[in-house]
Amino acid sequence: MQRSFVELLRGNIYASLSLYPALPFVFLTLFLTAAHLVFKFKHGAAAIKYSFIVTTSIVMVSYIIRLL
C-alpha cells in the first residue's frame, strides 16, 4: 500500500493501481468517515459500511489473484 501511495503521489496512476487496486476505495472510505464525523449525514453510516464492504472485497479479490 505504501508503494502504491508513493506512485500515486508521483502521478503514476496505472502503477499505483497495479500495486494496490483498493487504494482509491481506501481513500473514499476515509473521506466518508471524516465527512460523516464532521457533518453527521443522515445515511452516512450506511455509506461507510458499504464503502468498507467494497474495499474489503477488492482487497480480498486482489490478494487471491496474486496468490494464483
C-alpha positions as CSV (number, residue, x, y, z in Angstrom):
1,M,0.0,0.0,0.0
2,Q,2.9,2.4,0.7
3,R,4.5,1.9,-2.7
4,S,1.1,2.4,-4.3
5,F,0.6,5.7,-2.4
6,V,4.1,6.9,-3.5
7,E,3.4,6.0,-7.1
8,L,0.1,7.9,-6.8
9,L,1.9,10.9,-5.5
10,R,4.3,10.7,-8.4
11,G,1.3,10.8,-10.8
12,N,1.7,7.2,-12.0
13,I,-2.0,6.2,-11.6
14,Y,-1.6,2.9,-13.5
15,A,1.4,1.8,-11.5
16,S,-0.4,2.7,-8.3
17,L,-3.5,0.7,-9.2
18,S,-1.4,-2.3,-10.3
19,L,0.4,-2.3,-6.9
20,Y,-2.7,-2.0,-4.8
21,P,-6.0,-1.7,-6.6
22,A,-8.0,-0.8,-3.4
23,L,-6.2,2.4,-2.7
24,P,-8.8,4.8,-4.2
25,F,-11.5,3.0,-2.2
26,V,-9.5,3.2,1.0
27,F,-9.3,6.9,0.5
28,L,-13.0,7.1,-0.3
29,T,-13.8,5.2,3.0
30,L,-11.6,7.5,5.0
31,F,-13.1,10.6,3.4
32,L,-16.7,9.3,4.0
33,T,-15.8,8.6,7.7
34,A,-14.3,12.0,8.2
35,A,-17.1,13.8,6.5
36,H,-19.7,11.8,8.5
37,L,-18.0,12.7,11.8
38,V,-18.0,16.4,10.9
39,F,-21.3,16.8,9.2
40,K,-23.4,13.9,10.7
41,F,-25.0,12.8,7.4
42,K,-28.4,11.1,7.6
43,H,-27.2,7.9,5.8
44,G,-23.5,8.4,6.5
45,A,-23.1,5.2,8.5
46,A,-24.6,3.1,5.7
47,A,-22.4,4.7,3.1
48,I,-19.3,4.0,5.2
49,K,-20.5,0.4,5.7
50,Y,-21.0,-0.2,2.0
51,S,-17.7,1.5,1.1
52,F,-15.9,-0.7,3.7
53,I,-17.5,-3.8,2.2
54,V,-16.4,-2.8,-1.3
55,T,-12.9,-2.0,-0.2
56,T,-12.6,-5.3,1.7
57,S,-13.9,-7.2,-1.3
58,I,-11.4,-5.6,-3.6
59,V,-8.5,-6.3,-1.2
60,M,-9.6,-10.0,-0.9
61,V,-10.0,-10.5,-4.7
62,S,-6.7,-8.8,-5.4
63,Y,-5.0,-11.0,-2.8
64,I,-6.5,-14.2,-4.3
65,I,-5.5,-13.2,-7.8
66,R,-1.9,-12.5,-6.6
67,L,-1.8,-15.9,-5.0
68,L,-2.7,-17.6,-8.2
